[in-house]
Amino acid sequence: MNDLVIETTGLHKEFRSRRGGLRVAVQGLDLAVPRGGVHGFLGPNGSGKTTTIRMLLGLARASKGSMELFGHPVPQSLPAVIDRVGAVVESPKFSPNFSGRQNLVLLARTIGAPTGRVDAAIETVGLTGRDRDRFKSYSLGMKQRLAIAATLLKDPELLILDEPTNGLDPAGIREIRDTIRDLGERGVTVLLSSHILAEVQQVCTSATIIGNGRLLASGRVDELLQGGPAVVRVEAPDPAAARSVLEGAGFAVSPAASDEPDLLVEADSPAEVTRVLGEAGIWLTALTPVRRDLESVFLELTEADTLGHEHVAHPTSGGAA
């Protein structure tokens, strides 16, 4: 049994521009999404995320390379597997004057899904109590949750969500995040395309980062957070003097934030930072290790990619992403 629900090899997509030239949107992408959990699909705007998703769903044709869903080649075998896939790629179309429930019942009848799944879908996305309200009265977050509920009518094994929190306020983002986390815990494999990294880190068990249509890194989130320079946050009475001493000793130093006096110092040994400053007569107010987050990894990889640096990518296989 193939443990990968999505696998692409050497996936490539070119578009012809209005001037007649070719624009490469996806280049040689190897994507591997393991069964179960939530897999983040991350990249800057224009990095090829939506194009990749559209190719997987048969909405765009690949220039070259291969794709598989549940071990079946697509788009050739898409009719055989499409009922196992739910997707929210574009803004869904619902009748504004129908209630959320009425929209779902109508859709269930259209696709031949048991109407009994409507109640389960409404409960899963947290719309119980608001399901009889008209769609046009829904907030943007509620509309997005109804769109997810619509995909659940097929009882999919794989759910693909393309930037589902775009335009949402913090409350709406939290609602969608909780829904996605719940789906992953229920056994649905979720491919979550997003650039809101703090949100992704809270729900994803694994992630793939791309830039300029190319794979930059892939793995379990905890594995991606490993490595990189150790960083400590330094608080000193005279930050300017502390920075001068530390840079003179060879440390890489940067401000913690534009409006904060604290310093971020790359240091494998926090004790060495203390020693260097102490010998200069500068005594720390505080020294705190900084935990690496997904945003740091993302920025390091995509910034280096923009500069044309090479990366060692680690495509996943089997059950590890």
ABEGO torsion letter per residue (X at the ends): XBABABBBBGBBBBBBBAAGBBBBABBGBBBBBBBEEBBBBBEBBGAGAAAAAAAAAGABBBABEBBBBGGBBOAAAAAAAAAABBBBABBBBBBAABBAAAAAAAAAAAAGBBAAAAAAAAAAAGABGAAABBAAABBAAAAAAAAAAAAAAAGBABBBBBGAABGBBAAAAAAAAAAAAAAAAAGBBBBBBBABAAAAAAABABBBBBBGGBBABBEBAAAAABEEBBBBBBBBABAAAAAAAAAAAGBBBBBABAABABBBBBBABAAAAAAAAAAAGBBBABBBBBBBBAAAAAAAAAAAAAAGBBBBBBBBBEABX
